[in-house]
Amino acid sequence: MFKRALQRSHDSWFGKAMRLFERNAIDEAVWTELEELLISADVGVNTTEKLIATVKQQIAEAKLTDGEQVRDALKREMVNILNLPAKPAMNNVTPPEVWLIVGVNGSGKTTSIAKLACNLKRNGKSLLLAAADTFRAAAIDQLKMQGERVGVDVVAHQPGADPGAVVFDAIQAARSRGVGYVIIDTAGRLHTKFNLMEELKKVRRVAAKLDVTAPHEVILVLDATTGQNGLMQAKYFAEAVGVTGIFLAKLDGTAKGGIVLAICDELRIPIRYIGIGESLEDMALFNAEEFVEALCS
C-alpha cells in the first residue's frame, strides 16, 4: 500500500534525490540539489536543513565516502524523524473509549471516520458514531450514510443543535448499550477560525465531564494534497484540542509526500494512519521504515 500511495512522490522528487548519491563524488553540488528537491517535495526549509546537517555530521564522524552508505544514512535519519512515540496507552479505560476526529471540511474527514470504524469493527470492537458537526445538514447526512456503509449506528440531532448535546447523548448511549468506542465527527468550518476552535474545545469539555480521561484520542485528519497549508492547520488544531495522532488522507493524490517529514519534525505529532482511495479498506497503520523505503527505493 505504501508503494502505491507514494508512487507520485517517489517519481517526482525522492527517486531523483536518491539517485544523486550514484555520482562519483558527494560534493557540495549534491547537497545543494538535494536541498532543492526536498524543499520542492514539501519537506520544508527548516526540516530539510536539519536533516542535511545531521546526515553531514554523521558522514564526518563515520568518515563515510561511499554514495550508498550516505544514502542509507539519509534514509535512517528520515526514519528517525518519523518514528515518534505514540501516546502511552491508558490502562483500565472504562468503556466507551472516546475518539474525537477533527479537521477542516474537505480534508476527507467523514471517509476517514468510516475507515477507522470499519477497522475497529473488523477487529471485533463495538462502536457508535456521533454526528457533532451540526452546523451543516450535509455533514449529518454524510455520516449517517457512512454509518450504514460500515454497519454501525449514528447518534445525531437536528441541524443547528448543540454539538455538545450530541456528544453527551452518544457517550450515554454507548454506556447503556455496552459499546466499546464512540467516534465523534466535529465541525471543520465555522464563521471564523476562533469560533471553530472554541466549539471544538467545548465538545472536548463535554466529553471530559462524562469521563475525566476523555477524549482518549484526538485524531486530526489532514489532506496530504494541501502541503504546507496542512502544517498550519495541524498547528491550530494541536493548540486548541491537543492532537494525539494524525490520519493522513489522500496520500496517493499528491507528489509532495515530504509534508509527512515536516509534520513530524515541527509538530512532534505522530502519523497514525494513512488513507488512499475511497474504499473502506484503503487505510493502513503508519510505519516509518516501510514509508521511507517506499518513498526512496
N, C-alpha and C positions, 0 to 999 in steps of 0.2 A: 504493500500500500504506500509506503514512504516513497519508493521509487517512482510510482505513478504520480503521486502528489507533487513531487519535486522536479519532475522532468523539465518543465519550462525554466525553473530557476537554475538547474544544472546546465542546461544547454545555453542559456543566455549569459550567465556570469560565472558560476562556480567551477564549471568544467574548464572554462578558459583560465580561471585563476590557478587551478591545479596544474595546468599544462605549462605555466610559467617556470615550474621547477624542473622541466625537462631540458632547460638550456644548459650550456656548458658551464656557465658561471652564474652564481646567485649574487648579482651585484645590485647597486642602488637602483638601477633602472627596473629591475624585477620588483623591488619593494614599492616603487612609485606606481607601477602598473597594477600591482596587487591592491594597493590602497584605492586606486580609481575604480577598479572592478568591485571591490567590497562596498564602497560607498554607493555605487550605482545599483547594487543589489539591495539597498536599504538597510545595510548593517549599521549605518550611521557613522558620523565622523568620530565621535568620542570612542565608541566601541571598536571601530576599525583601528584607531591609533593605539588603543590599549592592547588590542590583540597582536598587532605587529610588533609593538615594543616588547611584549612578553616573549614572543617567539624569538626575536632577535637576541634577547638576553639568554634564552635557553641555548641558542646556537653558539653564542660566545662561550658560555660556561662548559658546554659539552664538546666544543670545538667541532661542530658538525659542518661538513663541506659537501656531502652528497645531497643532491636535489631531492631524492626520495626520502631521506631522513628529515630534511627540512619540511617537506610537505606533510610528513607524518606528525611532526611536532606541531604544525599549524592545526591539523585536524584534532590532535589531542587537546589543544588549548580551546578549540571551539566546543568540544565535548565538555570541558571543564566549565565554560561559561553557561552551557545549557543544563548542566547537571545540578540544579538547585534542589535542596532538600524540600520534600513535601511537608505540609503542616503535620505535626505529630497527631496520630490518630487518638481520638478521645475514647477512653475506656468506659465501659458501662453506660453508654448513652441510653437514656430512656426513650424508647420509640415514641413518636417518629423522629428520624433524623431529618433535619430541615436543610434543604439546599436552596439558596437564593441565587437566581440566574439574572445577571444584569448585562446591559449592552445597549448600544444605540439601535434605533429602528433601522431595519435593512441589513443588519450585521449577520443575519441567519440565526437569530436567537431562538425563534419558535421551532425551526427544523432541528437545531442542536438539542433543544429540550427533548424533542421526540426521540432523537438518537440516544440520549442519556437514559431516558425512560425505557426504551427498548433494551438497552444493555443491562439495566438493573433487572428488568423482568426476565431476560434470558438467564440471568444468574440466580433466579429463584426468589427475587425480592418483590415485596408488595409495595405499591405506591399510589399516591394521588397527585394530580396536577392542580395548581392553584392559579386561576386567571386574575392576577393582581394588576395587570395593565388594563385598568377600567376606563382609561381616557379615550380609547379607540374601540368602537364596537367590533371593528375588523379583527383586532388583536384577540378578543374573546372568542370570536368565531374560529379564527385560525387555530387557537389552542384546542378548542373542542374538536376540531377536525383531526388534529394530530393525536388527541386522546383516543378517538375512535380508531384511528390508523394503528395505534400501538395496542389498544385494548385496555386502557386504564381510564378511570373516572376523572372528571374535571370538576372542581368546585368553582363556581362562577356566580357573580351577581349581575345586576343590570349595568349597562354602560353608564359611567358617571358615578358609580357607587364608590364608597371609601375603600381604597386598596387594603388598608389595614384590617377592615372587617372581613374581607375575603381571606386574608392570611389567618386571622383568628378562627374563622369557621373551618378552614381547611385542616388546620392542626387539630382542632377539636374533633372533626370528623375522622381523622386518621387515628386518633386515640380511641374513639368509641368503636371503630371497626378493627382495631388491632393492626393497622397498616404500618409498615416499617419506614417509609420515606414520604416526604412531601417536597415536591419540586415546584418552586414559585416563579412564575413568569412576572416580570416587572416592566414598567413603562420605560421606553427608550427615548422619548422626546416629550418635553413639556414646553411651556412658553419661553422659559429661559433655562440655561444650564443650572443656575442656582435653584430654581423651583424643582427641577428633576432630582438633583442630589438631595434636597431636603425631603422630598417624597420618599426616596429610597431609604434615607435614614429613619424615617417614620415607620416604614414597613419592617425594617430591621428591629426597631424598638418593640413593635407589637410581638414579633416572634420571641424576643428575649423576655417579654413579660410572661409568656406561657412556659418558657423554658430558658433559664438563665444562660444555658450553654448554646442556645440557638442564635442565629443560624450556624449550623455546623460546617457548612461550606458556602462560600460566596464565589461563584464561578462567573467570570467575565467572558462573554462571547465576543471575540474580535474577528472582524472580516479581514483576512490576510491581504486582500487586494487594496486596502486603504493605506498600507505602508506606514510612513512616519506619522500620518494623522492618527493611526491606530495607537501609536505610542502615547500621544497626547490624551486620547480617550482613556487609555489604561491609567494614566496618572490621575485623571479626575475621579474615576470610579474607585481607585485604590484609596485615595484620600477620603472619600465620602463614606465608603462602606467596608473597607478592609478586605480587598480581594484575596482569596486563598489560592486560586488557580485560574488558568486561562484555557478556554476552549477556542482553538484557532480554527475558524471556519473558512471554507472556500480556498484552501491552500493550493488546490490544483488550478485555481483561476489567476494566479499571479506568477510573474517571472522574478519576483523580488522577495524570495523566501528568507533573505537575510534579516528581515524585520524580527524574526524569532530571536536572533542573537541580541539585537538591540533591546528587546523587551526584557529578556532575562538579565542582561548586564546592567541596564539602567534602572529597572524597577525591582529587580530581585523577586519577581513573582514567577513561580514555576508554570511552564506549559504542561497542562494535564492531559488534554485530548486534542486530536486534530480531526477535522471533518473535511471530506471531499465528496462532492456529488449529493444527490437528493435521496438516495436510498437510505433506509434506516440502518443498514449495515455499513454505510460509508463513514466509519468512525474508527479511530484507533487510539489506544493509550500512547502517550508520547514517550519515546525512548531516545535519549540523546545520541547514543552510539549509532543506532540504526538511522537516525535522522541525518547525522553528519556523513555517514557512509553513502547514503542515497544522494545527498547533495553534492558530494565531492568526487565520487568514483565513476 
